[in-house]
Amino acid sequence: MKLISCHIENYGKISQKDFAFDDVSTFIWDNGSGKTTLVSFIKAMLYGLSSTKINAKVFDDRQHFYPFNYGKFGGSLTLEVAGEVYRIERFFDKKSASADMIKVYKISIPIYHNDLEGN
């Protein structure tokens, strides 16, 4: 698998940002500038975020990275797998993984979606 690019709509303090990945990408940013947020975003695009438990004593990633500006929570990740290009779009609900929206495209052709609005 090779990461190509990502677009963060809103995730933590990162908003409306595009990142392109080279064969060897290095991010040297100041502390507090979003390196951990970017890594968490990539992980969330691939694996999702666990639902927030009502009585949880732990501040989970869904709560931690909920957008500071309360905008649409998520974005897209473009990657190459076995010579094929895929784009994953995910938008997260504030609390529940079952309300998250995910769409997967192979090149530009939709191959999976769970869009609850039926689009």
C-alpha positions, 0 to 999 in steps of 0.5 A, spaced: 500 500 500 502 506 498 499 513 500 498 518 495 494 524 498 489 526 503 484 532 504 482 533 511 475 537 511 475 538 519 479 533 524 482 536 530 485 543 529 486 541 522 481 544 517 481 544 509 488 542 508 491 537 502 497 533 503 501 529 498 505 524 499 511 522 496 515 515 496 519 518 502 515 523 505 517 527 512 513 532 516 518 536 520 513 541 524 513 545 530 510 541 536 502 542 537 502 543 529 498 537 527 503 531 526 499 526 531 493 529 528 495 527 521 497 520 523 490 519 527 486 522 521 490 516 516 488 511 521 481 513 522 480 513 514 483 506 514 480 503 520 474 508 522 473 511 530 470 507 535 463 509 538 464 514 544 461 510 550 456 514 554 459 512 561 467 512 558 472 515 563 477 515 557 477 521 552 477 517 546 479 519 539 472 521 536 472 526 542 479 528 542 479 529 534 472 532 534 473 538 530 474 545 533 470 549 529 464 543 529 464 543 521 463 536 517 468 531 521 472 527 516 475 527 509 478 523 504 484 518 503 487 516 496 492 510 496 494 505 491 494 498 492 496 492 488 497 497 482 490 500 483 488 507 485 482 507 491 479 513 494 476 513 501 471 518 504 469 518 511 465 523 515 464 521 522 458 522 527 460 526 533 458 519 538 456 513 534 460 509 529 454 506 526 452 513 524 458 514 520 458 515 512 464 511 508 464 511 500 470 507 497 472 509 490 476 505 485 479 510 481 472 514 480 468 509 480 464 508 487 465 500 489 462 501 496 458 506 500 454 506 507 451 513 505 445 513 510 442 518 506 441 514 500 446 518 495 
